[in-house]
């Protein structure tokens, strides 16, 4: 289950970095977000972050995916966020964020990994190995989930027409 993998990965990154973490994944078409996880942030903020990426918002994850490059936001209050997400960010007390795109095996951005702080940006250096490991594992997990969904679909539908087959009936 992708949500379980993302939750475990986020908790691991938080324990290693001392920061709060969120992960989000795009759907197989890359057109919209399919999952947002932020286990240590107030309930629902992970999906709000994912929805912001879908709306082409200014949230760090959306920036990282759109630009296919890391996004650094030293002051979250200066971000042009939708009102619901801005309120959730204020309630969570998030001050700064850095997000990295999660790439698929063809080099396309398929999600994002972000670390947040509740105080002024820390002088602690980010562990590049931790970030690389987390983005690589997230990419593998997303693509594995897509492959499993595709296999399930092919097992129950005609490949040419997309109609249900006998096995599904």
Residue, then its C-alpha position, 0 to 999 in steps of 0.5 A: x500500500x502506497x500510503x503505508x510506504x509513504x507514512x513509514x518513509x516520512x516518519x523515517x525522514x523525520x527521525x533522521x532530519x529533525x524536521x516534519x515531512x510530507x510526500x505526495x504522488x501524482x497519478x499515472x498520467x501525471x495530471x493530478x495528485x493521487x496521494x498526499x501523506x504528512x503523518x506528523x502534521x495536523x490531520x488532512x494537511x498532507x492531502x491539502x498539499x497534494x491538492x495544491x499541487x493539482x491546482x498548480x499552487x505555490x506550495x513547495x511540493x507543487x513548485x518542485x514538481x512543476x520545475x523538476x528541481x528543489x524548491x526552497x521556501x524560507x517563509x511559508x507565510x509569503x507563499x501564495x497558498x489557497x486559503x484552506x492550505x494557508x490556514x492549515x500552515x498557520x495552525x501547524x506553525x510551519x515556517x520554512x520548507x524545502x521540497x524535492x521532486x520524486x522522479x520516475x525511471x524515465x526522468x519525469x516528476x511523479x511526486x514530491x518529498x518535502x521537509x518543513x520547520x516550525x522555526x526560522x530556517x535551521x543552520x543544520x545541513x540537510x543530509x543529501x544521502x537521506x534526501x536521495x534515498x527518500x526520493x528514490x524509494x518514493x519513486x520506486x514505490x509510486x511506479x510499483x503501485x502504478x505497475x500493480x494497478x496496470x496488471x490488475x486492470x489487464x487481468x480483468x479487462x480486454x487490452x484492446x477495447x478496455x471492456x471487462x473480460x470473463x474473469x471480471x464477470 
